[in-house]
């Protein structure tokens, strides 16, 4: 069951939509903020799990514990927001 990320063209709201079956994917996705059907699906990074979540092995012992175990949509959105803030503060 994939989760797709959408953006409303009318109000700019970004939101996720769980699609239970690709064969029953709705033709129109409405914005939860303004109810507009003027939305577009965004290209987003897949969630990637690193490691097996178990104990450390020699191969993973050198990996920094500061890195998140999963880098997905949430982390990508945070990085993009931080980049946008930096651009706006430098102008």
HELIX and SHEET records of a PDB file:
HELIX    1   1 UNK A   22  UNK A   24  5                                   3    
HELIX    2   2 UNK A   73  UNK A   90  1                                  18    
SHEET    1   A 3 UNK A  14  UNK A  18  0                                        
SHEET    2   A 3 UNK A   3  UNK A   8 -1                                        
SHEET    3   A 3 UNK A  39  UNK A  41 -1                                        
SHEET    1   B 2 UNK A  48  UNK A  49  0                                        
SHEET    2   B 2 UNK A  70  UNK A  71 -1                                        
END                                                                             
